Amino acid sequence: MRRIAFARIAQESNSLSPVPTELPDFERSHYLAGQALLAAVTKGPEVPGFFKRAELGGFIQAVSARKAEIEPVPLLSAWASSGGPLSKECFETLEERLVEQLRASGPVDGMYLCLHGAMGVHGVADPESRLLRRVRGVLGGAPLVVSHDLHANVTQARIDACDALVAYQTNPHRDHAKIGKKAGAIAIGTVLGELRPVMAWRTLPMILGGGNTIDFLRPMRAVFKRMHRAEARGDVLAASTLMVHPWNDDPALGWSTIAVADKDQAAAERLAEELAEMCWERRHQQPPAFPGASEAIAKARAARVRRKLGCVMMADASDVVTAGAPGDSTHLLRALLAEANGLVTYAAVRDPQAIEALWSRAEGEAVELSIGGTLDPQRSAPLPISGTLVSKHERHGFLRTCVLAVEHLRLVITEGPAMVMRPSFYTEVGLSPWKADIVVVKNFFPFLLFFLPYNRKTIFVRTQGTTDFDAAFQLTFDGPMHPRDPVSGWRDRDQKRRAPTAPVADHAA
């Protein structure tokens, strides 16, 4: 019986957010270890409120198919919502817990590690590569297989530290378990001597392109179909195109392509090169331009028939909490109150101070206070409101939550991250999307799937915030970066970024 350890440490960081991610953010969202983790990924739900089965559950599926040969060894799973970079103390605590759990588990023959790939840490460069090096220091030469979100940023140090790296192949993401199962199959095959994975990768000096980047729509559909075809024919074990989180503070930021083959380095190189060229050809197809708040509200008002059949979904693209924004912006709220009269509107804001002020008040009581603009005051100002406290709730992940009725607006104020991407965010506090004209989300892609029964028209709105696409242009890169700068080609930078890396001396591995 061969023993394969498995673990997760995952968070997507927006370096422009002033709100650091701390250890309680992980422990409140999702933190399991040992047998509790094994039970969650075997029976489910793996991440309550989000995933019945995700990457680690997919890994267990792969193990179950070889249960006479493989014993899964659960270490820990720590997941926090997208946000500001981790504090150094938070990161080092998680790092030490992972390494200690791995050491305490006894000898293992391999490991699967689920990472987001776009984690940032204050004072630590390329933290996920550091995690891999620490794990490698315990594993020695035993196989290490890693999975990433499709928006990860890959570095040569990360490639050097693992035997295989695979990423989601869907956007909106809907293949978490499938990717965990694929990573598990590669890990199992390698441990049993059935596979000898080799990797090739390419990196592009490009942070935006590919239009809306949805996998089943043009212009990216052909790229994803090419990956699927290569895997189906057995040319490679895994193919990945990583379209990068553009607000991740790494000088070598950019899109990447990766191919993992069984022994055949030439096949991996050919596919990684082909995918990179396909992505580069699509670099000039930029994300669509989003209307401002006033124009968006006018469009929603004009959609009379669609509002009668469901609701208009309005995505606050400048304050996308699931891309790391603080969630306290008041720009869209201010416009909705001033210009959406007569349209029943649901919206959300994160404001721990407002929650503290409201928590002692009685439901049904009239209240006056300022909301929002407290976590990132440089980007939006507090909004004075007068309304009625409708209800109070304590909710997993969102923590204490209050619902206010302010004229035509039903405002959900959260103490924790306002991850508004599922109907349950509203329905759990008594707000049915069927009864709304406008429903505001703070999400780019997944809400399109989750709100499908209600959504009759989608409007992305630009105001001002940390998830504006051009907000990333203020970051420092290792040279010209498309589309901020003119870039004539990608191969010179690719060669420099893929140059052999010098060993990094992490503290006591």
Number of C-alpha atoms within 10 A of each C-alpha: 10 16 19 24 22 26 26 24 23 23 25 28 29 31 26 23 21 17 18 20 26 18 18 12 21 22 15 16 20 18 20 22 19 15 13 15 22 23 15 19 23 18 11 16 16 23 19 14 12 10 14 15 25 22 30 31 27 24 28 24 22 22 21 15 11 14 14 10 13 19 18 20 22 25 26 24 27 23 21 22 23 23 30 27 29 27 18 17 13 19 24 17 11 18 19 14 15 23 20 14 17 23 15 10 15 10 14 20 22 24 28 29 28 27 25 22 31 30 27 29 23 18 11 14 13 21 22 26 21 20 24 22 22 20 23 19 14 16 19 11 12 18 24 28 26 28 25 25 27 25 23 27 28 28 23 17 22 22 19 15 21 23 21 29 29 26 29 25 23 17 19 18 15 14 18 22 21 21 25 30 22 21 30 28 23 29 30 28 16 22 22 16 9 11 17 19 25 21 27 21 27 29 28 26 27 25 23 27 22 24 17 18 21 17 19 15 13 14 21 20 14 16 22 21 14 16 22 17 13 18 17 12 9 12 19 25 24 27 30 25 28 24 24 22 26 28 28 26 24 19 13 23 28 28 27 27 24 29 32 30 26 20 14 15 16 13 19 26 19 14 26 26 19 16 25 23 17 17 25 18 13 17 18 14 14 14 13 9 10 17 15 15 23 17 13 21 23 12 15 23 19 11 16 13 10 17 23 14 13 20 28 28 26 26 24 30 25 27 30 27 28 25 25 30 33 32 31 29 33 23 23 25 24 17 15 22 16 10 15 21 13 11 19 17 26 27 22 26 26 27 26 22 15 19 19 12 11 22 16 9 13 14 16 13 13 14 17 12 13 15 23 26 22 21 20 20 13 10 16 18 18 18 15 11 16 14 18 19 22 20 18 21 15 13 15 13 22 20 17 18 24 21 25 24 19 17 16 16 22 22 21 23 27 28 21 23 27 28 25 24 24 18 19 16 18 21 11 11 18 12 17 15 24 16 15 22 24 28 27 21 27 26 25 21 17 15 19 16 14 14 19 11 13 20 23 17 16 16 20 22 23 22 21 19 25 27 27 20 17 13 15 21 17 10 15 14 15 12 12 15 22 21 17 14 12 9 13 9 12 18 16 11 18 18 12 12 21 15 11 11 11 7 8 10 9 10 7 6 12
